[in-house]
């Protein structure tokens, strides 16, 4: 009798587990994505008609689309792009599925190739840096993704990224660091203290050519990012450029409950 009761209990527990699906994993929450297009604006062009000056539109492909589209139909989101400025953040699902963007004027037809395809990591907020190679159009941008969370880049720190195809030399006072192509360096900074930075790139002769001197200054709750990239304008005076911006750091994540 006892064994029969025990068998019924075990069977009931097994059926209950099958109906409930066991401890099914909770779906991961969405995360944020921002885009940062880097490059040089084209030369100002104008036309004079009847004594009045009219600004001309930039040549096709000389700047990124003013707006791109994420999603389809009524749920699509338009994202405004400005050279040297991070876009507003959008929510993307967790996971490694490709994230596709179309130009805002492109057809909703799924056969239309995307303007940009990103391959995010499985989790975490993302900053996608996009640029074009000199001599190419913005119809085929390149991209590199960086963690954008408070843990990856907290308040009181600066991230320096080398997007050049050659090594870059960073000079902080008496310290010198070589940053390889596509690599980033995160450095802690004291608040309200200037960090002088000099940057040089390795030229075709193998020598480091200085091209930038500046400083980073952080206020409370700020973080900074420095991007070294190729100049893509017409007849640039220097083959490399630097974009620096400060922003309020997101709050650190709350500790898990005990």
trRosetta pair geometry for C-beta under 8 A, 3 or more apart (Angstrom, degrees):
i j d omega theta_ij theta_ji phi_ij phi_ji
1 4 5.7 -55 -152 32 32 112
1 5 6.6 30 152 -17 65 103
2 5 5.9 -55 -153 35 33 109
2 6 6.4 31 152 -17 66 107
3 6 5.6 -53 -146 39 35 112
3 7 6.2 39 154 -23 66 104
4 7 5.7 -53 -149 34 31 113
4 8 6.5 31 153 -19 64 104
5 8 5.8 -56 -152 35 33 110
5 9 6.5 33 151 -20 66 104
6 9 5.7 -53 -149 34 34 112
6 10 6.4 31 155 -17 67 106
7 10 5.9 -55 -147 38 31 109
7 11 6.2 31 155 -19 65 108
8 11 5.7 -55 -145 38 30 111
8 12 6.2 33 155 -21 65 106
9 12 5.8 -56 -149 35 29 111
9 13 6.5 28 154 -18 64 105
10 13 5.8 -54 -149 36 32 111
10 14 6.4 32 153 -20 65 106
11 14 5.7 -54 -148 35 32 112
11 15 6.4 29 155 -16 66 105
12 15 5.9 -55 -147 38 30 108
12 16 6.3 32 154 -20 65 107
13 16 5.6 -55 -147 37 31 112
13 17 6.4 31 155 -19 65 104
14 17 5.8 -54 -150 35 30 109
14 18 6.4 29 152 -19 64 105
15 18 5.7 -54 -148 35 34 110
15 19 6.4 30 155 -17 67 106
16 19 5.8 -57 -148 37 31 108
16 20 6.2 17 159 -8 67 111
17 20 6.0 -63 -141 46 29 101
17 22 5.5 36 -174 -79 93 70
18 21 7.7 32 180 -71 28 34
21 24 4.8 7 124 -47 120 119
27 94 7.7 161 170 42 75 125
28 94 3.6 -45 97 46 122 169
28 95 7.4 155 55 -40 128 75
28 123 6.4 -99 -177 -103 149 108
29 94 6.8 86 73 -35 31 122
30 91 4.3 54 135 -179 140 105
30 92 6.2 164 -162 77 100 27
30 93 5.4 -65 -106 -102 89 38
30 94 6.5 -138 -105 -29 35 74
31 91 7.2 150 77 -146 20 66
31 92 6.4 -29 66 61 70 79
31 94 6.4 86 -8 -82 101 74
31 123 6.7 128 -37 -166 146 54
31 124 6.0 80 -153 108 164 14
31 125 5.0 -146 174 -80 109 54
31 126 7.0 89 116 -5 120 86
32 89 4.1 2 -170 179 118 130
32 90 7.0 138 -151 68 66 30
32 91 6.3 -47 -96 -94 56 54
32 92 7.6 100 -148 17 13 82
32 125 4.6 5 57 -129 88 103
32 126 7.4 -165 98 34 55 63
32 148 6.9 -96 90 89 100 131
33 89 6.4 141 64 -155 33 75
33 90 5.5 -30 60 62 90 81
33 91 7.7 129 14 -125 86 9
33 92 4.8 35 -14 -6 128 125
33 99 6.8 -178 -102 174 173 170
33 118 7.7 141 -156 89 141 160
33 120 7.1 -90 -97 -86 122 142
33 125 7.3 -167 -72 -161 41 64
33 126 4.8 -5 -113 67 79 101
33 127 7.8 163 -158 -88 53 27
33 128 6.5 19 -173 -9 99 110
33 148 8.0 135 -122 24 36 147
34 86 4.8 22 161 -178 132 108
34 87 5.4 176 -161 62 75 77
34 88 7.3 -144 -118 115 91 16
34 89 4.9 -54 -67 -92 90 74
34 90 7.9 144 -82 14 46 69
34 126 7.5 -173 30 98 61 59
34 127 5.2 -15 66 -116 98 71
34 128 7.1 -173 91 27 46 73
34 148 6.4 143 27 -130 107 165
35 79 6.6 80 26 150 128 142
35 81 6.6 -47 104 -105 124 97
35 86 7.2 153 79 -154 34 61
35 87 4.5 22 52 12 82 128
35 127 7.9 157 -93 -165 20 57
35 128 4.9 -25 -108 72 69 102
35 130 6.1 -2 -168 1 101 119
36 84 7.9 6 -172 -154 88 14
36 85 7.3 -147 -134 103 75 22
36 86 4.6 -34 -85 -96 95 71
36 87 7.2 -141 -69 -2 46 76
36 127 6.2 17 -6 179 118 100
36 128 7.0 171 23 86 72 49
36 129 4.9 -27 71 -108 105 66
36 130 7.0 159 78 21 49 71
36 227 7.5 175 131 -42 137 160
37 64 4.7 -96 -134 -4 160 152
37 81 5.1 56 -6 -173 137 112
37 82 7.2 172 52 82 111 24
37 83 5.4 -74 105 -103 102 52
37 84 7.6 -45 88 -14 68 35
37 130 5.1 -32 -102 74 67 98
37 131 7.0 138 -161 -83 58 52
37 141 7.5 -71 -122 -134 97 147
38 83 6.9 88 -137 -159 20 77
38 84 6.5 78 -118 -79 59 55
38 129 6.3 10 -10 -172 119 97
38 130 7.2 167 18 80 75 44
38 131 4.5 -30 66 -86 94 108
38 163 7.1 120 74 52 156 166
38 227 5.9 -117 -97 123 148 143
38 229 4.8 116 137 6 139 170
38 241 7.9 174 174 86 105 120
38 243 5.9 -138 -126 3 106 148
39 63 7.5 175 92 -124 132 58
39 64 7.6 138 31 -25 137 96
39 83 5.3 -89 62 -133 78 120
39 131 5.8 152 -57 -141 92 81
39 132 6.2 25 -90 31 139 91
39 138 7.8 -111 6 -88 171 110
39 229 7.6 -83 -75 121 47 141
39 232 4.8 -40 -143 47 97 128
39 233 7.7 139 172 -54 78 74
40 83 7.3 127 -106 176 6 153
40 231 6.0 30 -27 -159 134 75
40 232 5.7 -178 24 61 94 70
40 233 3.5 -55 91 -53 146 108
40 236 6.9 173 -20 -91 165 117
40 241 6.9 171 -62 -54 101 161
41 58 7.5 -112 -170 -96 79 139
41 63 6.5 12 -128 -91 66 117
41 83 5.9 -167 -62 42 80 153
41 233 7.6 14 65 -101 34 113
42 45 7.6 -18 123 -15 112 106
42 58 4.6 130 38 -141 135 108
42 59 6.2 174 -136 24 167 91
42 62 4.1 22 -57 153 133 138
42 63 6.5 -101 -8 -42 101 95
42 233 7.2 166 -108 -135 41 84
42 234 7.1 55 -143 -10 73 111
43 233 7.8 106 -44 -169 76 108
43 234 6.2 -50 -22 40 112 130
44 55 7.2 -65 -165 -135 90 99
45 55 7.2 101 81 -164 58 60
45 56 4.1 -51 106 54 106 118
45 58 7.5 138 21 -102 117 44
46 53 5.1 2 175 -172 135 98
46 54 6.3 151 -160 75 78 40
46 55 5.5 -47 -101 -101 83 44
46 56 6.0 -168 -99 -6 23 89
47 53 7.5 146 75 -155 36 52
47 54 5.0 -24 63 63 87 97
47 56 5.6 87 -17 -61 100 107
48 51 6.9 3 -179 -119 100 14
48 52 6.9 158 -153 74 61 33
48 53 5.4 -28 -96 -95 76 63
48 54 7.5 169 -88 16 26 75
49 52 5.9 -30 70 60 68 86
49 54 6.2 0 17 0 107 122
58 62 4.6 -131 164 70 112 120
58 63 5.1 61 89 0 163 114
59 62 4.5 80 65 -21 85 129
60 137 7.3 0 127 -143 74 132
61 137 2.9 -39 -170 -149 131 114
61 138 5.2 176 -159 28 56 76
61 139 5.6 -45 -114 -20 104 96
62 137 7.5 -56 -56 -132 38 76
62 138 7.2 -33 64 -8 8 112
63 66 7.9 38 117 -64 119 68
63 83 6.7 -93 -144 -42 97 119
63 138 6.3 -27 117 -18 18 157
64 68 7.9 -48 162 -41 108 115
64 81 4.7 -70 104 123 127 146
64 83 7.1 151 17 -69 104 80
64 130 7.2 82 -96 107 145 125
64 138 4.7 -153 -90 -171 52 143
64 141 6.9 24 -106 -71 109 138
65 68 5.4 109 79 -66 128 81
65 81 6.3 82 79 35 62 132
65 103 4.6 -174 -93 -128 161 94
65 104 6.6 168 159 9 131 87
65 105 7.8 -151 -145 14 128 96
65 115 6.8 -34 -1 -160 136 164
65 138 7.3 -173 -22 124 61 127
66 80 6.6 -23 162 -144 69 77
66 81 6.5 -163 -158 52 21 82
66 104 7.7 -55 76 20 76 131
67 78 5.0 -2 -174 -173 124 105
67 79 6.6 146 -156 71 67 41
67 80 5.5 -35 -96 -96 80 57
67 81 7.0 178 -90 9 26 83
67 103 7.7 93 90 -168 62 59
67 104 3.9 18 101 -28 104 143
68 78 7.5 153 77 -153 32 58
68 79 5.3 -23 62 60 82 98
68 81 6.4 47 -5 -27 102 121
68 101 4.6 31 155 172 130 117
68 102 6.5 161 -167 82 81 34
68 103 5.9 -64 -115 -108 72 35
68 104 6.1 -133 -112 -41 16 77
68 115 6.0 -126 -130 65 120 143
68 116 7.0 3 -160 20 159 119
69 76 5.2 -2 -171 -179 107 123
69 77 7.2 147 -156 74 57 43
69 78 5.8 -30 -99 -98 70 63
69 79 7.6 177 -87 16 20 82
69 101 6.6 147 68 -162 44 67
69 102 4.7 -23 59 66 102 89
69 103 7.1 22 9 109 94 17
69 104 5.0 125 -43 -102 98 57
69 106 7.2 -138 30 45 124 99
70 76 6.7 154 78 -159 42 69
70 77 4.8 -18 62 60 97 96
70 79 6.2 48 -10 -18 110 118
70 90 5.9 100 60 145 159 168
70 92 8.0 -85 -178 -87 141 95
70 99 7.4 -8 -138 178 113 96
70 100 7.6 147 -132 87 66 54
70 101 5.6 -36 -81 -104 77 80
71 75 5.1 -100 164 109 140 85
71 76 4.2 -173 90 -109 93 51
71 77 5.6 73 21 8 124 78
72 75 7.0 26 69 60 50 90
72 76 5.7 23 -116 -68 4 101
72 108 6.1 104 -148 -156 91 103
73 76 6.2 153 59 -23 33 97
73 108 7.1 87 -63 -151 55 142
77 90 5.5 142 110 -128 157 132
78 104 5.6 41 -129 -109 106 122
79 87 5.2 33 -178 -176 107 147
79 88 6.8 -148 -136 55 81 87
79 90 6.4 -74 -83 -37 120 132
79 101 7.4 -56 38 -135 130 127
80 87 6.5 164 72 -133 58 97
80 88 7.3 56 39 7 89 102
81 87 6.2 -40 -95 -78 57 117
82 85 4.2 3 86 46 110 121
82 87 7.8 146 23 -84 77 70
84 243 5.0 -154 -131 -133 89 133
84 245 7.7 138 168 -47 80 126
85 245 7.6 118 -114 -86 54 161
86 127 7.0 -50 -127 -139 124 109
86 245 7.4 -158 -9 85 102 153
86 247 7.5 -21 31 -66 140 153
87 90 8.0 -14 118 -16 119 96
89 125 7.8 -25 -143 -152 135 114
92 99 5.4 -23 -139 -107 143 134
92 120 6.7 121 108 0 146 160
92 126 7.6 -29 42 33 135 123
93 97 7.0 14 76 44 116 122
94 122 6.7 32 177 166 85 64
94 123 5.6 7 -143 -99 106 74
95 122 6.0 -13 -126 -144 23 68
96 119 6.8 20 -174 -174 84 81
96 120 6.7 -152 -127 78 49 64
96 121 7.0 -40 -98 -168 87 23
96 122 5.3 -37 -50 -85 90 68
98 117 5.3 -12 -173 -168 123 101
98 118 6.8 144 -161 72 67 44
98 119 5.7 -37 -104 -90 74 70
99 117 7.3 146 73 -159 49 50
99 118 4.4 -19 59 62 102 100
99 119 7.8 -171 18 -75 79 23
99 120 6.0 42 -10 -14 123 111
100 114 4.2 -117 -160 -101 99 150
100 116 7.5 153 -157 85 44 56
100 117 5.6 -12 -104 -105 70 76
101 114 6.0 96 59 -174 43 108
101 115 5.4 -62 104 62 85 96
101 116 4.3 1 53 56 113 98
101 117 7.7 -157 24 -70 73 36
101 118 7.7 45 -8 -6 106 101
102 106 4.3 -116 173 59 112 136
102 112 6.6 56 -126 108 126 124
102 114 5.8 -97 -75 -133 68 65
102 115 5.6 118 -139 -2 29 100
103 106 4.4 108 60 -27 84 104
103 115 5.0 109 -39 -57 76 143
106 112 5.4 152 171 154 116 152
106 115 7.1 -158 -31 -40 148 107
107 112 5.1 159 64 -50 93 145
108 112 7.9 142 105 18 5 133
109 112 5.0 104 77 -21 88 99
114 117 5.2 106 81 -60 138 87
115 139 7.3 -99 -141 -152 84 54
115 141 7.7 38 156 16 83 108
116 130 6.7 -36 -126 -114 141 146
116 141 5.9 -17 -97 58 106 117
116 143 6.8 95 -160 -47 110 139
118 126 7.7 133 159 138 141 149
118 128 5.4 -61 -112 -110 142 145
118 143 6.1 -90 -101 128 87 160
118 145 6.6 107 -163 -72 109 123
119 145 7.6 -129 72 -11 60 145
120 126 5.1 -88 -130 -63 115 161
120 145 6.2 -179 -114 -149 61 160
121 124 6.0 5 80 45 122 112
121 126 7.2 167 28 -86 87 115
121 145 7.3 -177 -16 120 87 138
121 147 7.7 -16 25 -83 143 87
124 147 5.4 -36 152 -132 138 96
124 148 7.6 141 152 39 89 66
124 149 5.5 -85 -159 -30 93 127
124 152 7.4 82 -172 -33 131 131
125 147 7.0 83 75 -170 68 61
125 148 4.1 -92 122 74 101 94
125 149 4.7 137 36 -68 105 73
125 250 7.7 92 20 6 167 161
126 145 5.4 -26 -162 -163 112 109
126 146 7.2 131 -159 69 60 41
126 147 7.0 -55 -104 -114 52 34
126 148 5.5 48 134 4 3 114
127 145 7.2 147 77 -157 47 56
127 146 4.8 -23 64 65 98 94
127 147 7.7 12 18 96 88 14
127 148 4.1 124 -30 -78 90 117
128 143 5.5 -11 -175 -163 99 119
128 144 7.6 153 -156 74 56 34
128 145 5.3 -24 -101 -101 71 77
128 146 8.0 178 -81 22 27 69
129 143 6.6 150 80 -153 50 61
129 144 5.1 -16 60 61 103 85
129 145 7.7 -172 20 -84 73 27
129 146 6.8 38 -12 -2 106 111
129 161 7.0 172 -26 120 168 161
129 163 6.9 -122 130 -84 140 137
129 227 6.5 174 -136 -125 143 142
130 141 4.5 27 -178 160 109 137
130 142 6.8 159 -153 80 61 44
130 143 4.8 -22 -98 -95 77 85
131 141 6.6 140 68 -159 18 92
131 142 5.7 -26 67 61 71 94
131 143 7.9 152 20 -84 62 41
131 163 6.4 92 15 163 153 148
131 229 5.7 -156 -110 -158 161 139
131 230 7.5 128 154 45 141 88
131 232 7.3 174 -179 -29 97 142
132 136 5.1 -145 175 84 105 101
132 137 6.8 -102 -151 117 151 17
132 138 5.3 -100 -51 -92 142 57
132 140 7.1 97 -126 78 97 65
132 141 5.5 -76 -73 -111 77 65
132 142 6.8 141 -105 10 31 86
132 232 5.7 97 79 -143 90 160
133 136 4.7 56 66 13 85 126
133 142 6.8 69 -37 -14 85 129
133 230 7.2 20 -138 71 53 148
133 232 7.2 153 147 -109 18 115
134 230 5.8 -104 -31 140 105 126
134 231 7.0 37 -84 94 122 55
134 232 4.7 -155 -91 -120 67 66
135 232 8.0 -119 -3 -149 44 83
136 140 6.2 -75 168 63 128 107
137 140 6.7 79 73 19 76 83
138 141 6.0 13 -160 -65 64 97
144 161 7.7 161 100 -176 137 134
144 163 6.8 -160 18 -110 145 99
144 182 6.4 -162 -121 -140 145 85
146 152 7.5 159 159 149 82 143
146 159 7.3 125 178 155 149 155
146 161 7.1 -86 -69 -90 147 139
146 184 6.5 84 -117 -47 125 163
147 151 7.7 -57 151 80 133 85
147 152 3.4 -173 111 -97 119 165
147 153 7.2 162 100 -13 86 92
148 152 6.7 6 -8 62 7 135
148 153 7.1 -34 -144 28 36 120
149 152 4.8 94 54 9 80 100
149 153 7.4 133 73 28 43 72
149 250 7.0 -78 -161 61 46 135
149 253 7.8 -4 -180 -39 119 109
150 153 7.4 -87 -137 71 24 54
150 154 5.4 53 176 -106 70 70
150 155 7.5 -11 -148 -17 95 78
150 249 5.9 97 -121 164 86 101
150 250 4.5 -115 -59 82 101 90
150 251 6.3 -53 -77 103 159 23
150 252 4.7 -154 129 -97 141 50
150 253 6.6 176 58 -24 121 70
151 154 6.8 13 -117 -61 18 96
151 252 7.1 92 -67 -139 67 83
151 253 6.8 -15 -45 2 109 111
152 186 7.8 -146 165 -84 63 154
153 157 5.8 -148 -163 87 63 120
153 159 5.3 -56 -113 -34 125 126
153 186 6.4 -139 -105 -124 76 124
153 223 5.3 112 148 175 98 154
153 225 7.4 3 -160 -76 156 99
153 249 7.1 -145 116 -126 80 107
154 157 5.5 77 63 7 67 124
154 223 6.7 170 111 -83 25 129
154 249 6.0 63 -177 -173 40 152
154 252 6.7 12 -125 -82 110 102
155 218 7.9 143 -176 177 70 132
155 220 7.6 25 175 176 131 47
155 221 4.9 -55 -130 -142 144 35
155 222 6.3 88 -144 49 86 21
155 223 5.6 -113 -109 -51 38 90
155 249 3.7 -147 -69 35 77 148
156 188 6.0 11 135 -155 94 81
156 189 6.0 -159 -178 61 58 69
156 190 7.7 1 -154 -118 100 16
156 191 6.2 -59 -108 -60 94 87
156 218 6.3 142 -114 125 40 156
156 222 7.8 99 -56 71 40 57
156 223 7.1 -34 25 -90 28 75
156 249 7.9 -52 5 -16 58 155
157 186 5.6 16 171 -178 127 95
157 187 6.5 160 -158 81 78 36
157 188 5.2 -47 -99 -101 84 51
157 189 6.3 151 -111 11 26 84
157 223 5.5 -3 62 -132 71 100
157 224 7.7 -148 107 37 41 70
158 186 7.3 169 85 -150 41 53
158 187 5.4 -17 60 61 89 89
158 189 5.6 53 -13 -26 103 128
158 195 7.0 -140 2 61 152 154
158 216 5.2 36 -94 155 152 166
158 218 7.4 -138 -58 -55 96 123
158 223 7.0 171 -86 -174 43 69
158 224 4.2 -15 -112 72 91 100
158 225 7.0 176 -161 -83 66 28
158 226 6.4 31 173 -6 111 105
159 184 5.6 1 -175 -178 100 118
159 185 7.1 160 -154 81 53 44
159 186 5.0 -21 -98 -97 78 77
159 187 8.0 162 -87 18 32 68
159 223 7.7 30 -4 165 92 111
159 224 7.5 -173 27 97 60 55
159 225 5.0 -10 62 -117 95 78
159 226 7.1 -171 94 30 49 69
160 170 6.3 77 132 -99 162 150
160 179 6.7 -106 116 -87 109 161
160 184 6.7 159 81 -157 45 65
160 185 4.8 -10 56 57 97 95
160 186 8.0 -177 19 -78 67 32
160 187 7.2 14 -1 5 108 111
160 197 7.8 -180 -98 -144 140 149
160 225 7.8 168 -80 -163 35 50
160 226 4.4 -11 -111 68 76 111
160 228 7.3 33 180 -15 88 105
161 183 7.6 -170 -145 101 57 34
161 184 4.6 -20 -98 -101 76 93
161 225 7.2 7 -2 -174 109 95
161 226 7.0 172 22 89 67 57
161 227 5.0 -11 63 -114 107 68
161 228 6.7 -165 93 25 55 74
162 167 7.5 -2 177 -152 159 35
162 168 4.5 -164 -118 17 125 126
162 179 4.2 156 -28 123 136 115
162 180 6.8 165 73 89 142 27
162 181 6.0 -112 120 -116 109 32
162 182 6.8 -41 87 6 82 20
162 183 5.7 10 43 56 108 71
162 184 7.5 -166 15 -81 69 45
162 228 5.0 -13 -117 61 57 120
163 181 7.7 40 -168 -157 17 72
163 182 7.1 61 -116 -87 45 47
163 227 6.2 19 -6 -176 122 92
163 228 6.1 178 29 85 74 59
163 229 4.2 -3 72 -99 126 79
163 230 7.2 -108 111 -6 95 75
164 167 7.8 -49 89 54 119 7
164 168 5.8 117 33 -53 132 108
164 181 6.0 -106 89 -110 61 87
164 201 5.7 -128 -170 -129 173 128
164 228 5.8 -43 -21 126 104 103
164 229 6.8 -178 -61 -131 65 25
164 230 6.1 121 -114 -59 69 80
164 240 5.9 -18 -89 -113 126 120
165 181 5.4 19 -150 -119 27 144
165 230 7.4 16 -4 -58 90 127
166 181 6.4 68 4 -65 7 110
166 201 5.6 89 86 -180 116 98
166 202 4.6 -136 162 61 121 94
166 203 7.8 108 129 -78 169 19
167 178 5.5 -9 -174 -171 125 100
167 179 6.8 146 -162 74 69 46
167 180 5.7 -38 -105 -109 82 48
167 181 6.9 -83 -72 -35 43 74
167 201 7.3 153 90 -154 50 59
167 202 4.6 47 57 -6 90 127
168 178 7.5 150 78 -158 42 52
168 179 4.7 -20 65 62 93 101
168 199 6.0 -10 -179 -166 112 98
168 200 7.0 156 -162 81 63 43
168 201 5.3 -33 -105 -99 74 71
168 202 7.6 -121 -76 -6 31 79
168 228 5.3 68 -99 110 165 166
168 240 7.9 152 -104 -159 114 159
169 176 6.2 -10 -173 -169 101 100
169 177 7.4 152 -158 78 52 43
169 178 5.8 -27 -101 -101 68 66
169 179 7.6 180 -87 18 18 78
169 199 7.0 151 79 -157 57 46
169 200 4.4 -8 54 60 107 96
169 201 7.5 -163 15 -78 77 22
169 202 7.6 102 -24 -52 98 79
169 208 4.8 11 3 -146 140 145
170 176 7.1 155 81 -156 52 49
170 177 4.6 -15 60 61 104 94
170 178 7.8 -172 19 -80 77 18
170 179 5.9 53 -16 -17 113 116
170 185 7.1 -122 20 42 162 154
170 197 6.5 -35 -160 -157 91 98
170 198 7.5 141 -162 77 42 53
170 199 6.0 -11 -104 -103 63 76
171 175 7.2 156 -156 86 47 54
171 176 5.2 -12 -103 -103 74 78
171 197 7.1 132 69 -162 59 47
171 198 4.1 -15 57 60 113 101
171 199 7.5 -154 19 -68 80 33
171 200 7.6 42 -15 0 111 101
172 175 4.6 -10 65 64 92 107
172 176 7.9 -174 27 -76 64 33
172 177 7.4 21 4 0 104 107
172 187 7.7 -170 -71 -167 161 166
172 195 6.5 -25 -139 -177 108 96
172 196 7.1 141 -143 80 54 66
172 197 6.3 -19 -90 -102 74 67
173 196 6.7 105 -59 62 67 106
177 185 6.4 79 135 -103 151 165
179 183 5.4 -157 -174 82 79 107
179 184 7.8 31 -156 -111 121 15
179 185 5.9 -98 -102 -21 118 119
179 228 7.7 119 87 33 138 142
180 183 4.6 66 64 0 80 134
187 195 7.8 147 110 -163 130 160
189 193 6.8 -164 172 68 88 97
189 195 5.4 -86 -125 -37 119 137
189 216 6.6 -99 -104 108 161 116
189 218 5.2 121 96 7 129 132
189 224 7.5 12 14 25 152 118
190 193 4.1 28 84 22 106 137
191 218 5.6 -88 -121 98 57 97
191 219 6.8 40 -161 -168 96 21
191 220 5.6 36 -150 -80 144 61
192 217 7.1 25 -136 -170 31 94
192 218 7.3 -82 -38 80 35 60
192 219 6.8 51 -70 -111 76 50
192 220 7.9 -5 -36 -43 98 73
193 217 7.3 -169 80 -129 24 74
193 218 7.9 -9 44 42 63 83
194 215 4.6 -9 -166 -179 102 136
194 216 7.4 136 -157 68 53 40
194 217 5.3 -30 -96 -81 63 97
195 215 6.1 151 72 -161 45 73
195 216 4.6 -16 57 57 106 92
195 217 7.4 180 16 -71 73 46
196 213 7.5 -9 -170 -170 95 84
196 214 7.6 170 -150 99 55 32
196 215 4.9 -37 -96 -96 51 94
197 212 7.6 -10 114 119 92 103
197 213 7.5 169 90 -151 54 42
197 214 5.6 -15 61 70 94 76
197 215 6.5 157 13 -99 78 34
197 216 6.4 43 -14 -11 124 97
197 226 7.1 -55 114 -123 172 168
198 210 6.4 -24 176 -141 109 111
198 212 6.8 159 -155 92 46 64
198 213 5.1 -9 -105 -103 81 76
199 210 7.5 126 87 -146 39 63
199 211 6.6 -48 94 61 86 77
199 212 4.2 2 49 60 105 113
199 213 7.9 -161 20 -70 70 37
199 228 6.2 -161 -175 -100 149 130
199 240 7.9 -124 125 120 118 136
199 242 6.3 130 43 -76 154 137
200 208 4.1 72 126 166 131 100
200 209 5.6 167 -163 76 93 31
200 210 4.4 -51 -91 -87 104 51
200 211 6.6 124 -117 7 50 74
200 212 8.0 -157 -63 34 41 77
201 208 6.9 167 82 -148 17 67
201 209 5.9 -24 61 56 71 88
201 211 6.6 -10 8 11 98 126
201 228 7.6 167 -76 171 109 130
201 239 7.4 -110 70 82 150 105
201 240 5.2 136 -22 -27 147 156
202 206 6.4 -14 -172 -149 103 34
202 207 7.2 160 -147 83 62 22
202 208 5.6 -40 -89 -91 59 65
202 209 7.7 128 -125 10 12 81
203 206 7.4 -51 72 14 63 18
203 207 5.7 -12 43 64 102 75
203 208 7.5 153 0 -116 81 15
203 209 4.6 57 -38 -17 119 125
210 213 7.7 25 175 -50 113 92
211 238 4.9 125 -155 -157 129 140
211 240 5.6 117 79 64 157 106
212 228 7.9 -142 16 -113 154 101
212 240 7.6 -89 -28 106 116 107
212 242 4.8 75 -126 -11 158 142
214 242 7.0 -157 5 106 143 148
214 244 6.6 -164 130 -14 155 156
216 224 5.0 164 -158 100 122 167
216 226 6.9 -88 -73 -54 129 122
216 244 6.7 -138 -94 -163 91 134
216 246 7.8 143 -158 -74 86 101
217 246 7.9 -47 78 -68 61 145
218 222 4.6 -169 -159 83 85 110
218 223 7.1 10 -127 -103 127 23
218 224 6.0 -120 -81 -23 98 112
218 246 6.7 171 -111 -129 65 123
219 222 4.8 76 58 -6 71 132
219 246 7.5 83 19 170 90 147
221 248 5.7 6 131 -147 102 83
221 249 5.9 -142 177 37 61 91
222 246 5.1 5 -176 -176 128 110
222 247 6.8 149 -149 78 80 26
222 248 6.1 -63 -100 -99 63 42
222 249 6.4 138 -156 -18 14 90
223 246 7.3 163 85 -151 33 66
223 247 6.4 -24 63 65 78 75
223 248 8.0 55 19 166 77 12
223 249 4.3 84 -13 -76 110 106
224 244 6.6 4 -178 -172 110 92
224 245 7.0 179 -149 93 70 35
224 246 4.8 -35 -96 -96 86 71
224 247 7.7 143 -97 18 40 66
225 244 7.2 176 89 -145 49 50
225 245 6.1 -7 55 58 88 77
225 247 7.7 -1 4 13 103 108
226 242 6.4 -12 -170 -168 92 103
226 243 7.4 162 -154 84 44 49
226 244 4.9 -6 -105 -102 77 87
227 242 7.0 154 79 -155 50 52
227 243 4.7 -8 57 58 102 96
227 244 7.7 -171 22 -73 66 43
228 240 6.3 3 -176 -179 90 119
228 241 7.6 164 -154 84 48 43
228 242 5.6 -18 -100 -101 66 79
229 240 7.0 159 86 -155 29 72
229 241 5.7 -24 68 64 78 90
229 242 7.9 149 22 -92 69 31
229 243 7.1 3 15 4 114 106
230 239 6.5 -35 -147 163 78 77
230 240 6.2 -58 -111 -105 40 61
230 241 7.4 30 127 18 13 88
231 236 3.6 113 135 -141 142 175
231 238 6.1 129 -28 90 146 66
231 239 5.6 -146 29 -164 107 26
231 240 6.1 -116 -20 -70 90 8
231 241 4.9 112 -80 -30 80 104
232 236 7.8 59 28 -39 13 135
233 236 4.9 108 61 -71 96 96
236 239 6.5 128 87 -94 123 34
236 241 7.8 -92 -158 -52 146 105
238 241 7.1 134 89 -70 109 61
